Amino acid sequence: MDCVAIEGRLAMVTTPTDIPVYDFDFRRFFACSSRTSGLPGVARVGAIENYADFYQECLERDVRLINSPDQQRLTSFYRSGIRCLRERRRAVAGMILFRRPKK
């Protein structure tokens, strides 16, 4: 895991993902330093299996990510909840469209 301060405004935590468009080398295009203390942090590390542990690891490196573990949990729940609602809506629409008329 690499931690870098971009332009003295944002802490960026990166890990190579082997996806070229995602693995962006910020040091090539921005003024960067290793002083991340007190800056809001963003992670570009790919999928995170246990966000709470990752968040704690970042704190130990003096990087406070923008989303707390509770906020991350809410956004994950929101995404899965939206998916569930869409599936239910399709199922209900299918029942309405294909319901046999009463005799």
N, C-alpha and C positions, 0 to 999 in steps of 0.2 A: 504494500500500500504506500502510495506516495502522497504527501501533503504539501501543497504549495499555495502561497498567497498571490493572487492575481491583482496587479495594479494597486496593491495595498488595500483592497476593498472586499475581496471575497476569498475565502479559503476553499480550495478545491482538493478533494480526496479522489485519487484515481488509482485504478488497477487495470492492467491490460486485459482486454476481453477477447482479443483476436478478431474483432470486427472493425475493419479499417475506418469506417465512417464514425464509429463511436470512440475509438482510441485516438483522440485528438491531443497532440503535443502542445499544450498551452504555452510552454516556455519558448517555443519558436515564434510566437506571434504577440505575446504580451510581456510587459515588465513583471517579472516574478521574483519572489523571495521565499525564504523558508519561515518567515515570521507570521504565523497564523493566529496568534493569540488575540482574542477579542473580536475576531472577524466572523461574520456568519459563514456557515459552511455548506457546501453542496458535494454530494458524492456522485462520481461517474465510475461505477465499479461493476455494472451489470446487475444480475439478480442477486438479492441478498436473502439468504436463508433465514437468518435470525437477526432482525433489525435491531432489537434491543441490545444484543451483544455487540453488534457492529457500532451502534451509537456510543456505547460505553468505551469501546476501543478507540473511537475517534476522540472522545473527551480526554482519554489518557494521553492522546497526542496533541492536546490543547486545541482541538477543533470541535466547535459546537455546531452540529448540523442544524439546518433550518427547521426540519421536521423532527419533533420528539418521537419517541416510540409510540406514545398514545396517538399522536396525530397520524403517524404512518399506519397504525392499526385501523383508524377510522377511514382513511382513504382506501385501504385494502378492502375493508368491509363494504364501503360505498360501491367500489367497482364490482365486487361479486354480487352485491344486492341488486345493482342495475341489471346485471346479466340475468339474474333470477327473475326479475320483473319482466324483462323482455321475453324470456322463455314462457312465462305464465301468460303474458298477453297474447303470444302466438297460439298457445294452446286454447285459450278462451276464444280467440277469433276463429280458430278451426272448428270448435264446437258450435259456434253460432252459424258459421257458413254451411256446415255439413249436417245440421240438425234436421231430422225428418219432420216434415210438416204433420200437424195433428190431423186426425181424421174425424 
